[in-house]
Amino acid sequence: MAIALVPVAAATQDAAMRQGHGSEGEGSLQQEDTPPQRPWARGHDFATLDAYLAYLEQYNGPIDLPWWREVSPGVYEKMVRMPEAKREIATRAELERRWGFAPAR
């Protein structure tokens, strides 16, 4: 049986690009003129920002992966379990643009 070896950095970058996320801040791998891609995670595609945020909280939160929590109406904080992590705050509109979701009406 042959095993294909893929460099970790390349595999991580490929997964990040597929999800529309960069290694530092989501979207950092996006070209300025390229429209954002809606997120894809563990085989799921998400039609709305709310569905994606709920998914992140349900599946990423318990295993100490980043997720977003609404800290006040329309304002979200990225929850990261690393003490040295930089605090990240975004509005709902910013998250919608980042991941290519239509604005909520």
OpenMM code with the backbone's topology and positions (N, CA, C; nanometers):
from openmm import Vec3, app, unit

residues = "MET ALA ILE ALA LEU VAL PRO VAL ALA ALA ALA THR GLN ASP ALA ALA MET ARG GLN GLY HIS GLY SER GLU GLY GLU GLY SER LEU GLN GLN GLU ASP THR PRO PRO GLN ARG PRO TRP ALA ARG GLY HIS ASP PHE ALA THR LEU ASP ALA TYR LEU ALA TYR LEU GLU GLN TYR ASN GLY PRO ILE ASP LEU PRO TRP TRP ARG GLU VAL SER PRO GLY VAL TYR GLU LYS MET VAL ARG MET PRO GLU ALA LYS ARG GLU ILE ALA THR ARG ALA GLU LEU GLU ARG ARG TRP GLY PHE ALA PRO ALA ARG".split()
positions = [
    Vec3(0.0843, -0.1175, 0.0000),
    Vec3(0.0000, 0.0000, 0.0000),
    Vec3(0.0887, 0.1236, 0.0000),
    Vec3(0.0638, 0.2162, -0.0910),
    Vec3(0.1418, 0.3395, -0.1003),
    Vec3(0.0746, 0.4498, -0.0200),
    Vec3(0.1560, 0.5298, 0.0440),
    Vec3(0.1053, 0.6425, 0.1224),
    Vec3(0.1539, 0.7702, 0.0565),
    Vec3(0.0608, 0.8590, 0.0281),
    Vec3(0.0979, 0.9877, -0.0314),
    Vec3(0.1302, 1.0851, 0.0804),
    Vec3(0.2467, 1.1463, 0.0714),
    Vec3(0.2871, 1.2441, 0.1707),
    Vec3(0.2666, 1.3832, 0.1140),
    Vec3(0.1972, 1.4662, 0.1890),
    Vec3(0.1733, 1.6042, 0.1495),
    Vec3(0.2329, 1.6918, 0.2575),
    Vec3(0.3162, 1.7873, 0.2210),
    Vec3(0.3715, 1.8755, 0.3237),
    Vec3(0.2594, 1.9400, 0.4043),
    Vec3(0.2766, 1.9468, 0.5351),
    Vec3(0.1743, 1.9995, 0.6243),
    Vec3(0.1356, 2.1416, 0.5860),
    Vec3(0.2324, 2.2257, 0.5564),
    Vec3(0.2022, 2.3650, 0.5213),
    Vec3(0.1135, 2.3713, 0.3981),
    Vec3(0.1418, 2.2893, 0.2974),
    Vec3(0.0621, 2.2903, 0.1754),
    Vec3(-0.0787, 2.2395, 0.2027),
    Vec3(-0.0901, 2.1347, 0.2818),
    Vec3(-0.2222, 2.0805, 0.3139),
    Vec3(-0.3033, 2.1809, 0.3947),
    Vec3(-0.2390, 2.2476, 0.4886),
    Vec3(-0.3073, 2.3472, 0.5707),
    Vec3(-0.3516, 2.4653, 0.4858),
    Vec3(-0.2646, 2.5106, 0.3970),
    Vec3(-0.2988, 2.6230, 0.3106),
    Vec3(-0.4133, 2.5851, 0.2180),
    Vec3(-0.4102, 2.4626, 0.1620),
    Vec3(-0.5163, 2.4179, 0.0743),
    Vec3(-0.6491, 2.4147, 0.1488),
    Vec3(-0.6493, 2.3604, 0.2693),
    Vec3(-0.7727, 2.3555, 0.3486),
    Vec3(-0.8210, 2.4962, 0.3810),
    Vec3(-0.7292, 2.5851, 0.4128),
    Vec3(-0.7659, 2.7227, 0.4455),
    Vec3(-0.8275, 2.7921, 0.3251),
    Vec3(-0.7698, 2.7704, 0.2088),
    Vec3(-0.8231, 2.8336, 0.0887),
    Vec3(-0.9607, 2.7777, 0.0558),
    Vec3(-0.9795, 2.6469, 0.0735),
    Vec3(-1.1074, 2.5841, 0.0455),
    Vec3(-1.2149, 2.6404, 0.1379),
    Vec3(-1.1780, 2.6719, 0.2612),
    Vec3(-1.2740, 2.7254, 0.3572),
    Vec3(-1.2864, 2.8761, 0.3480),
    Vec3(-1.2017, 2.9405, 0.2689),
    Vec3(-1.2057, 3.0853, 0.2598),
    Vec3(-1.1392, 3.1499, 0.3791),
    Vec3(-1.0472, 3.0788, 0.4444),
    Vec3(-0.9794, 3.1281, 0.5637),
    Vec3(-0.8304, 3.1356, 0.5380),
    Vec3(-0.7669, 3.2296, 0.6016),
    Vec3(-0.6222, 3.2401, 0.5970),
    Vec3(-0.5645, 3.1835, 0.7248),
    Vec3(-0.4346, 3.1748, 0.7330),
    Vec3(-0.3729, 3.1200, 0.8530),
    Vec3(-0.3744, 3.2197, 0.9672),
    Vec3(-0.3656, 3.3480, 0.9412),
    Vec3(-0.3682, 3.4495, 1.0467),
    Vec3(-0.5116, 3.4932, 1.0686),
    Vec3(-0.5623, 3.5752, 0.9790),
    Vec3(-0.7008, 3.6189, 0.9861),
    Vec3(-0.7737, 3.5550, 0.8717),
    Vec3(-0.8976, 3.5142, 0.8939),
    Vec3(-0.9699, 3.4516, 0.7852),
    Vec3(-0.9711, 3.5448, 0.6664),
    Vec3(-0.9522, 3.4903, 0.5487),
    Vec3(-0.9538, 3.5684, 0.4280),
    Vec3(-0.8185, 3.6264, 0.3910),
    Vec3(-0.7138, 3.6026, 0.4683),
    Vec3(-0.5849, 3.6618, 0.4366),
    Vec3(-0.5243, 3.6013, 0.3102),
    Vec3(-0.5715, 3.4841, 0.2679),
    Vec3(-0.5216, 3.4235, 0.1448),
    Vec3(-0.6016, 3.4697, 0.0231),
    Vec3(-0.7107, 3.5423, 0.0468),
    Vec3(-0.7945, 3.5894, -0.0620),
    Vec3(-0.7222, 3.6987, -0.1391),
    Vec3(-0.7360, 3.6964, -0.2701),
    Vec3(-0.6872, 3.8061, -0.3527),
    Vec3(-0.7869, 3.9203, -0.3374),
    Vec3(-0.7397, 4.0429, -0.3479),
    Vec3(-0.8268, 4.1591, -0.3326),
    Vec3(-0.9405, 4.1580, -0.4342),
    Vec3(-0.9154, 4.1118, -0.5577),
    Vec3(-1.0173, 4.1152, -0.6613),
    Vec3(-1.0979, 3.9854, -0.6692),
    Vec3(-1.0707, 3.8899, -0.5822),
    Vec3(-1.1424, 3.7638, -0.5815),
    Vec3(-1.2561, 3.7716, -0.4803),
    Vec3(-1.3787, 3.7420, -0.5230),
    Vec3(-1.4886, 3.7461, -0.4267),
    Vec3(-1.4693, 3.6377, -0.3206),
    Vec3(-1.5115, 3.6631, -0.1971),
    Vec3(-1.4941, 3.5628, -0.0917),
    Vec3(-1.5771, 3.4385, -0.1197),
    Vec3(-1.5268, 3.3255, -0.0725),
    Vec3(-1.6002, 3.2009, -0.0864),
    Vec3(-1.6759, 3.1749, 0.0422),
    Vec3(-1.7969, 3.1205, 0.0289),
    Vec3(-1.8688, 3.0817, 0.1494),
    Vec3(-1.7921, 2.9696, 0.2164),
    Vec3(-1.7963, 2.9644, 0.3487),
    Vec3(-1.7181, 2.8642, 0.4208),
    Vec3(-1.7639, 2.7215, 0.3944),
    Vec3(-1.6696, 2.6332, 0.4074),
    Vec3(-1.6910, 2.4899, 0.3953),
    Vec3(-1.6158, 2.4278, 0.5114),
    Vec3(-1.6808, 2.3424, 0.5885),
    Vec3(-1.6139, 2.2825, 0.7034),
    Vec3(-1.6611, 2.1392, 0.7219),
    Vec3(-1.5646, 2.0495, 0.7293),
    Vec3(-1.5930, 1.9078, 0.7557),
    Vec3(-1.7075, 1.8539, 0.6689),
    Vec3(-1.7061, 1.8913, 0.5419),
    Vec3(-1.8060, 1.8393, 0.4492),
    Vec3(-1.9376, 1.9147, 0.4477),
    Vec3(-1.9469, 2.0257, 0.5186),
    Vec3(-2.0701, 2.1043, 0.5227),
    Vec3(-2.0520, 2.2365, 0.4490),
    Vec3(-2.1562, 2.2755, 0.3770),
    Vec3(-2.1627, 2.4069, 0.3145),
    Vec3(-2.2723, 2.4824, 0.3893),
    Vec3(-2.2614, 2.6117, 0.4011),
    Vec3(-2.3539, 2.6879, 0.4845),
    Vec3(-2.4235, 2.7938, 0.4016),
    Vec3(-2.5547, 2.7986, 0.4122),
    Vec3(-2.6342, 2.8937, 0.3351),
    Vec3(-2.6400, 3.0305, 0.4018),
    Vec3(-2.6266, 3.0344, 0.5348),
    Vec3(-2.6381, 3.1615, 0.6058),
    Vec3(-2.5239, 3.1775, 0.7060),
    Vec3(-2.4981, 3.3010, 0.7415),
    Vec3(-2.3977, 3.3289, 0.8436),
    Vec3(-2.4390, 3.2664, 0.9765),
    Vec3(-2.5651, 3.2754, 1.0113),
    Vec3(-2.6113, 3.2185, 1.1382),
    Vec3(-2.5864, 3.0679, 1.1449),
    Vec3(-2.6098, 2.9982, 1.0335),
    Vec3(-2.5860, 2.8533, 1.0310),
    Vec3(-2.4370, 2.8238, 1.0515),
    Vec3(-2.3511, 2.9037, 0.9887),
    Vec3(-2.2070, 2.8825, 1.0031),
    Vec3(-2.1603, 2.9123, 1.1455),
    Vec3(-2.2067, 3.0220, 1.2027),
    Vec3(-2.1666, 3.0567, 1.3395),
    Vec3(-2.2155, 2.9521, 1.4405),
    Vec3(-2.3370, 2.9022, 1.4213),
    Vec3(-2.3889, 2.7978, 1.5104),
    Vec3(-2.3059, 2.6704, 1.4982),
    Vec3(-2.2669, 2.6362, 1.3761),
    Vec3(-2.1831, 2.5189, 1.3536),
    Vec3(-2.0489, 2.5333, 1.4250),
    Vec3(-1.9849, 2.6507, 1.4086),
    Vec3(-1.8562, 2.6726, 1.4743),
    Vec3(-1.8682, 2.6604, 1.6254),
    Vec3(-1.9720, 2.7183, 1.6820),
    Vec3(-1.9894, 2.7111, 1.8272),
    Vec3(-2.0114, 2.5666, 1.8726),
    Vec3(-2.0950, 2.4942, 1.8007),
    Vec3(-2.1281, 2.3569, 1.8396),
    Vec3(-2.0105, 2.2613, 1.8247),
    Vec3(-1.9349, 2.2730, 1.7153),
    Vec3(-1.8306, 2.1748, 1.6878),
    Vec3(-1.6887, 2.2218, 1.7201),
    Vec3(-1.6597, 2.3495, 1.7049),
    Vec3(-1.5253, 2.3983, 1.7348),
    Vec3(-1.5077, 2.4315, 1.8818),
    Vec3(-1.6088, 2.4928, 1.9426),
    Vec3(-1.5988, 2.5340, 2.0821),
    Vec3(-1.5553, 2.4231, 2.1768),
    Vec3(-1.6218, 2.3078, 2.1741),
    Vec3(-1.5869, 2.2013, 2.2688),
    Vec3(-1.4459, 2.1431, 2.2507),
    Vec3(-1.3868, 2.1619, 2.1337),
    Vec3(-1.2523, 2.1065, 2.1127),
    Vec3(-1.1476, 2.2172, 2.1010),
    Vec3(-1.1797, 2.3323, 2.1574),
    Vec3(-1.0859, 2.4451, 2.1664),
    Vec3(-1.0361, 2.4969, 2.0324),
    Vec3(-1.1213, 2.4937, 1.9322),
    Vec3(-1.0925, 2.5580, 1.8049),
    Vec3(-1.1692, 2.6902, 1.8008),
    Vec3(-1.1258, 2.7859, 1.7200),
    Vec3(-1.1908, 2.9172, 1.7178),
    Vec3(-1.3371, 2.9126, 1.6749),
    Vec3(-1.4165, 2.9973, 1.7375),
    Vec3(-1.5557, 3.0186, 1.6999),
    Vec3(-1.5908, 3.1623, 1.7355),
    Vec3(-1.7058, 3.2109, 1.6902),
    Vec3(-1.7454, 3.3497, 1.7107),
    Vec3(-1.8660, 3.3562, 1.8039),
    Vec3(-1.8598, 3.4474, 1.9005),
    Vec3(-1.9671, 3.4669, 1.9992),
    Vec3(-2.0179, 3.6095, 1.9848),
    Vec3(-2.1501, 3.6249, 1.9853),
    Vec3(-2.2086, 3.7584, 1.9784),
    Vec3(-2.1952, 3.8225, 2.1162),
    Vec3(-2.1234, 3.9344, 2.1237),
    Vec3(-2.0983, 4.0002, 2.2515),
    Vec3(-2.1930, 4.1176, 2.2753),
    Vec3(-2.2500, 4.1692, 2.1708),
    Vec3(-2.3562, 4.2692, 2.1779),
    Vec3(-2.4290, 4.2611, 2.0441),
    Vec3(-2.5462, 4.3193, 2.0321),
    Vec3(-2.6213, 4.3042, 1.9068),
    Vec3(-2.5392, 4.3432, 1.7835),
    Vec3(-2.5171, 4.2458, 1.6964),
    Vec3(-2.4449, 4.2686, 1.5720),
    Vec3(-2.2937, 4.2783, 1.5842),
    Vec3(-2.2381, 4.2503, 1.7031),
    Vec3(-2.0933, 4.2559, 1.7245),
    Vec3(-2.0471, 4.1208, 1.7777),
    Vec3(-1.9429, 4.0654, 1.7153),
    Vec3(-1.8953, 3.9319, 1.7480),
    Vec3(-1.7487, 3.9350, 1.7891),
    Vec3(-1.7135, 3.8446, 1.8795),
    Vec3(-1.5749, 3.8287, 1.9226),
    Vec3(-1.5309, 3.6871, 1.8889),
    Vec3(-1.4116, 3.6756, 1.8332),
    Vec3(-1.3561, 3.5440, 1.8016),
    Vec3(-1.3064, 3.4809, 1.9315),
    Vec3(-1.3581, 3.3650, 1.9623),
    Vec3(-1.3223, 3.2948, 2.0842),
    Vec3(-1.2071, 3.1987, 2.0536),
    Vec3(-1.0940, 3.2251, 2.1170),
    Vec3(-0.9736, 3.1458, 2.0961),
    Vec3(-0.9182, 3.1104, 2.2327),
    Vec3(-0.8816, 2.9855, 2.2551),
    Vec3(-0.8353, 2.9401, 2.3857),
    Vec3(-0.6846, 2.9513, 2.4035),
    Vec3(-0.6233, 3.0464, 2.3390),
    Vec3(-0.4793, 3.0642, 2.3532),
    Vec3(-0.4550, 3.1995, 2.4189),
    Vec3(-0.3892, 3.2016, 2.5348),
    Vec3(-0.3705, 3.3274, 2.6075),
    Vec3(-0.2982, 3.4353, 2.5268),
    Vec3(-0.2091, 3.3960, 2.4380),
    Vec3(-0.1330, 3.4944, 2.3611),
    Vec3(-0.2058, 3.5411, 2.2351),
    Vec3(-0.3242, 3.4858, 2.2085),
    Vec3(-0.3983, 3.5221, 2.0880),
    Vec3(-0.4470, 3.6666, 2.0959),
    Vec3(-0.4396, 3.7347, 1.9832),
    Vec3(-0.4867, 3.8723, 1.9738),
    Vec3(-0.6392, 3.8715, 1.9686),
    Vec3(-0.7024, 3.9615, 2.0442),
    Vec3(-0.8483, 3.9702, 2.0460),
    Vec3(-0.8965, 4.0215, 1.9105),
    Vec3(-0.9994, 3.9567, 1.8576),
    Vec3(-1.0552, 3.9977, 1.7290),
    Vec3(-1.2046, 4.0216, 1.7446),
    Vec3(-1.2478, 4.1392, 1.7046),
    Vec3(-1.3880, 4.1791, 1.7101),
    Vec3(-1.4308, 4.2115, 1.5669),
    Vec3(-1.5544, 4.1739, 1.5299),
    Vec3(-1.6055, 4.2050, 1.3968),
    Vec3(-1.7556, 4.2276, 1.4050),
    Vec3(-1.8050, 4.3122, 1.3178),
    Vec3(-1.9489, 4.3305, 1.3089),
    Vec3(-2.0070, 4.2194, 1.2226),
    Vec3(-2.1372, 4.2054, 1.2299),
    Vec3(-2.2056, 4.1049, 1.1487),
    Vec3(-2.1796, 4.1324, 1.0001),
    Vec3(-2.1867, 4.2588, 0.9605),
    Vec3(-2.1637, 4.2946, 0.8197),
    Vec3(-2.0223, 4.2567, 0.7762),
    Vec3(-1.9250, 4.2773, 0.8623),
    Vec3(-1.7866, 4.2403, 0.8290),
    Vec3(-1.7733, 4.0896, 0.8110),
    Vec3(-1.8371, 4.0109, 0.8981),
    Vec3(-1.8310, 3.8644, 0.8845),
    Vec3(-1.9025, 3.8192, 0.7573),
    Vec3(-2.0151, 3.8815, 0.7264),
    Vec3(-2.0868, 3.8464, 0.6026),
    Vec3(-1.9995, 3.8735, 0.4805),
    Vec3(-1.9330, 3.9879, 0.4780),
    Vec3(-1.8434, 4.0199, 0.3651),
    Vec3(-1.7245, 3.9250, 0.3612),
    Vec3(-1.6677, 3.8952, 0.4777),
    Vec3(-1.5497, 3.8089, 0.4855),
    Vec3(-1.5762, 3.6726, 0.4231),
    Vec3(-1.6933, 3.6180, 0.4503),
    Vec3(-1.7235, 3.4831, 0.4041),
    Vec3(-1.8196, 3.4771, 0.2862),
    Vec3(-1.8613, 3.5923, 0.2319),
    Vec3(-1.9427, 3.5940, 0.1107),
    Vec3(-2.0884, 3.5633, 0.1316),
    Vec3(-2.1418, 3.5890, 0.2492),
    Vec3(-2.2840, 3.5694, 0.2741),
    Vec3(-2.3597, 3.6952, 0.2354),
    Vec3(-2.4840, 3.6780, 0.1919),
    Vec3(-2.5691, 3.7934, 0.1636),
    Vec3(-2.6040, 3.8612, 0.2965),
    Vec3(-2.6091, 3.9928, 0.2987),
    Vec3(-2.6461, 4.0618, 0.4223),
    Vec3(-2.7845, 4.0212, 0.4702),
    Vec3(-2.7993, 4.0094, 0.6024),
    Vec3(-2.9299, 3.9755, 0.6603),
    Vec3(-3.0239, 4.0937, 0.6440),
    Vec3(-3.1446, 4.0666, 0.6190),
    Vec3(-3.2449, 4.1740, 0.6008),
    Vec3(-3.3288, 4.1869, 0.7246),
] * unit.nanometer
topology = app.Topology()
chain = topology.addChain("A")
for resn in residues:
    res = topology.addResidue(resn, chain)
    for name in ("N", "CA", "C"):
        topology.addAtom(name, app.Element.getBySymbol(name[0]), res)
